[in-house]
Amino acid sequence: MEDFVAAFLNVESMQVVMPMLWRGLAMTAGLTAAIVPAALVLGLVIAVCRDLKVPVLGGLLRVYVDALRALPPLVVIIYLYSGLPLLGVRIDAFATVVVALVANGAAFFGEIIRAGLESVSKGQREAARATGLGALQTEAYVVIPQGLRRVVPPLASNVVELTKATALGSVLALPELLRSARMGQSIVYDATPLVIAAGLYLVFLWPAVRILSRLEHRMHGSRTG
């Protein structure tokens, strides 16, 4: 037991690495705050454009969504970080991770939201148009509010997944939580920093997971009730 504590829950190691881990958690929170809203907004725009059947643009967006859903986000991060300088464009590690994960997250959000929008019946759309609303007004006042309510659980689930994906920033030496834990491990030579980092991820994401679980139960209850 003493060996286990010394290797995984070493108090002296905690004292050494905690400042580093707090900074890493702050970086992870900053990435999440930058990525999630932007990905949701872009995903909504993609979904609306596809739902409105905009000529040409709809086809291009379908290719974009399929490509970004197929590519691992780590590949997108590396391509941007290593490829853009060849075109004379240089962005730092933080911006690279944000752009890559926004692009990836928007593809998933866009497909989820589009499914919600398409679930709104044709009759409701026609009734809205009959009252004098235009196509965009119908989308904004009738389709989007109903469609979004129907896909809240999968949207919330993808928010959690996108937050966890910020750990990929460690490949660019971005000092987010995982990178900070690995740096701390190289200082104290035990697994305590990784254990603490796992605990911080749990505390950071646990509220979202519980909210997601309640939403899923509520949605399931409303469908069966």
C-alpha positions as CSV (number, residue, x, y, z in Angstrom):
1,M,0.0,0.0,0.0
2,E,2.8,2.4,0.8
3,D,4.4,1.7,-2.6
4,F,1.0,2.4,-4.3
5,V,0.6,5.8,-2.4
6,A,4.2,6.7,-3.2
7,A,3.7,6.0,-6.9
8,F,0.2,7.4,-7.5
9,L,-0.8,9.7,-4.6
10,N,2.5,11.2,-3.4
11,V,1.8,14.2,-1.3
12,E,5.2,15.8,-1.9
13,S,4.6,15.4,-5.7
14,M,1.2,17.0,-5.3
15,Q,2.7,20.1,-3.7
16,V,5.3,20.4,-6.6
17,V,2.9,19.9,-9.5
18,M,-0.4,21.5,-8.4
19,P,0.5,25.0,-9.6
20,M,1.3,23.6,-13.0
21,L,-1.8,21.5,-13.1
22,W,-4.0,24.5,-12.2
23,R,-2.5,26.4,-15.1
24,G,-3.2,23.4,-17.3
25,L,-6.8,23.3,-16.2
26,A,-7.2,27.0,-16.9
27,M,-5.8,26.4,-20.4
28,T,-8.3,23.6,-21.0
29,A,-11.1,25.8,-19.8
30,G,-10.0,28.5,-22.1
31,L,-9.8,26.2,-25.1
32,T,-13.3,24.9,-24.3
33,A,-14.7,28.4,-24.0
34,A,-13.3,29.3,-27.4
35,I,-14.1,26.1,-29.2
36,V,-17.6,25.0,-28.1
37,P,-19.6,28.2,-28.8
38,A,-17.9,28.8,-32.2
39,A,-18.5,25.1,-33.2
40,L,-22.2,25.3,-32.2
41,V,-22.8,28.5,-34.1
42,L,-21.0,27.2,-37.2
43,G,-22.8,23.9,-36.9
44,L,-26.1,25.7,-36.8
45,V,-25.3,27.8,-39.9
46,I,-24.3,24.6,-41.7
47,A,-27.5,22.8,-40.7
48,V,-29.7,25.7,-41.7
49,C,-28.0,26.1,-45.1
50,R,-28.5,22.4,-45.8
51,D,-32.1,22.4,-44.5
52,L,-32.9,25.3,-46.8
53,K,-31.5,23.3,-49.7
54,V,-29.3,26.2,-50.9
55,P,-28.1,25.3,-54.4
56,V,-24.4,24.5,-54.8
57,L,-23.6,25.5,-51.2
58,G,-25.6,22.6,-49.9
59,G,-23.5,20.2,-51.9
60,L,-20.2,21.8,-50.8
61,L,-21.3,21.7,-47.1
62,R,-22.2,18.0,-47.4
63,V,-18.6,17.3,-48.7
64,Y,-17.2,19.4,-45.8
65,V,-19.3,17.6,-43.2
66,D,-18.4,14.2,-44.5
67,A,-14.7,15.0,-44.8
68,L,-14.4,16.5,-41.3
69,R,-16.4,13.7,-39.7
70,A,-14.1,11.1,-41.4
71,L,-10.8,12.8,-40.5
72,P,-9.5,12.3,-37.0
73,P,-9.2,15.7,-35.3
74,L,-5.5,14.9,-34.5
75,V,-4.8,14.7,-38.2
76,V,-6.5,18.1,-38.8
77,I,-4.4,19.7,-36.0
78,I,-1.2,18.4,-37.5
79,Y,-2.1,19.3,-41.0
80,L,-2.9,22.9,-40.0
81,Y,0.2,23.3,-37.8
82,S,2.6,21.8,-40.3
83,G,0.9,22.6,-43.6
84,L,-0.1,26.2,-43.2
85,P,3.5,27.5,-42.8
86,L,4.2,26.1,-46.3
87,L,1.6,28.6,-47.6
88,G,3.1,31.4,-45.6
89,V,0.4,31.3,-42.9
90,R,1.7,30.9,-39.4
91,I,-0.6,30.5,-36.3
92,D,0.3,29.5,-32.8
93,A,-0.5,26.3,-31.1
94,F,-3.6,27.6,-29.3
95,A,-5.1,29.0,-32.5
96,T,-4.3,25.8,-34.4
97,V,-6.2,23.7,-31.8
98,V,-9.1,26.1,-31.8
99,V,-9.5,26.2,-35.6
100,A,-9.1,22.4,-36.0
101,L,-11.6,21.5,-33.2
102,V,-14.1,24.1,-34.3
103,A,-14.0,22.8,-37.8
104,N,-14.3,19.2,-36.6
105,G,-17.0,20.0,-34.0
106,A,-19.0,22.1,-36.4
107,A,-19.3,19.1,-38.8
108,F,-20.7,16.9,-36.0
109,F,-23.0,19.6,-34.6
110,G,-24.2,20.5,-38.1
111,E,-25.3,16.9,-38.8
112,I,-27.0,16.6,-35.4
113,I,-28.8,19.9,-35.8
114,R,-29.8,19.1,-39.4
115,A,-31.5,15.9,-38.2
116,G,-33.4,18.0,-35.6
117,L,-34.5,20.5,-38.2
118,E,-35.6,17.8,-40.7
119,S,-37.7,16.2,-37.9
120,V,-40.0,19.3,-38.0
121,S,-43.0,18.3,-40.1
122,K,-43.7,19.7,-43.5
123,G,-47.1,20.7,-42.4
124,Q,-45.8,23.1,-39.8
125,R,-43.5,24.6,-42.4
126,E,-46.3,25.1,-44.8
127,A,-48.6,26.6,-42.1
128,A,-45.9,29.1,-41.2
129,R,-45.5,30.1,-44.9
130,A,-49.2,30.4,-45.2
131,T,-49.2,33.1,-42.5
132,G,-46.9,35.2,-44.6
133,L,-43.5,34.2,-43.2
134,G,-40.6,33.9,-45.6
135,A,-38.3,30.9,-45.8
136,L,-35.7,32.4,-43.4
137,Q,-38.4,33.6,-41.0
138,T,-40.0,30.2,-41.0
139,E,-36.6,28.6,-40.3
140,A,-35.8,31.1,-37.5
141,Y,-39.2,31.2,-35.7
142,V,-40.6,27.8,-36.3
143,V,-38.1,25.2,-37.4
144,I,-35.0,26.0,-35.4
145,P,-36.6,26.3,-32.0
146,Q,-38.4,23.0,-32.4
147,G,-35.5,21.2,-34.0
148,L,-32.9,22.3,-31.4
149,R,-35.1,21.1,-28.5
150,R,-35.3,17.6,-30.1
151,V,-31.5,17.2,-30.3
152,V,-30.4,18.7,-27.0
153,P,-29.0,15.3,-25.6
154,P,-26.7,14.5,-28.5
155,L,-25.6,18.1,-28.7
156,A,-24.7,18.0,-25.0
157,S,-22.9,14.7,-25.5
158,N,-20.8,16.2,-28.3
159,V,-19.9,19.2,-26.1
160,V,-18.4,16.8,-23.6
161,E,-16.5,14.9,-26.3
162,L,-15.2,18.2,-27.8
163,T,-14.0,19.3,-24.4
164,K,-12.1,16.1,-23.9
165,A,-10.6,16.5,-27.4
166,T,-8.8,19.6,-26.1
167,A,-6.2,17.1,-24.7
168,L,-5.0,16.7,-28.3
169,G,-3.3,20.1,-27.9
170,S,-0.6,18.2,-26.0
171,V,0.9,17.1,-29.3
172,L,1.8,20.7,-30.1
173,A,3.2,21.2,-26.6
174,L,0.3,23.4,-25.7
175,P,0.3,23.4,-21.9
176,E,-3.3,22.2,-21.4
177,L,-4.1,19.8,-18.5
178,L,-2.7,16.6,-20.0
179,R,0.5,18.2,-21.2
180,S,0.9,19.9,-17.8
181,A,0.5,16.5,-16.1
182,R,3.1,14.9,-18.3
183,M,5.5,17.7,-17.7
184,G,4.9,17.3,-14.0
185,Q,5.5,13.6,-14.2
186,S,8.9,14.3,-15.7
187,I,9.7,16.4,-12.7
188,V,8.6,14.2,-9.8
189,Y,9.1,10.8,-11.6
190,D,5.8,9.2,-10.4
191,A,2.3,8.9,-11.7
192,T,0.8,11.4,-9.2
193,P,0.4,14.2,-11.7
194,L,-1.6,12.0,-14.1
195,V,-3.8,10.8,-11.3
196,I,-4.6,14.4,-10.3
197,A,-5.2,15.4,-13.9
198,A,-7.7,12.6,-14.3
199,G,-9.4,13.8,-11.2
200,L,-9.5,17.4,-12.4
201,Y,-11.0,16.2,-15.8
202,L,-13.6,14.3,-13.8
203,V,-14.5,17.3,-11.7
204,F,-14.5,19.6,-14.7
205,L,-16.8,17.4,-16.8
206,W,-18.9,15.6,-14.2
207,P,-21.6,18.4,-14.0
208,A,-22.0,18.2,-17.8
209,V,-22.3,14.4,-17.7
210,R,-25.0,14.6,-15.0
211,I,-26.9,17.3,-16.9
212,L,-26.7,15.1,-20.0
213,S,-28.0,12.1,-18.1
214,R,-31.0,14.1,-16.8
215,L,-31.8,15.4,-20.2
216,E,-31.7,12.0,-21.7
217,H,-34.1,10.6,-19.0
218,R,-36.4,13.6,-19.5
219,M,-36.5,13.2,-23.2
220,H,-37.1,9.5,-22.9
221,G,-39.9,10.1,-20.4
222,S,-41.6,12.7,-22.7
223,R,-41.5,10.2,-25.6
224,T,-43.0,7.4,-23.5
225,G,-45.4,9.5,-21.6
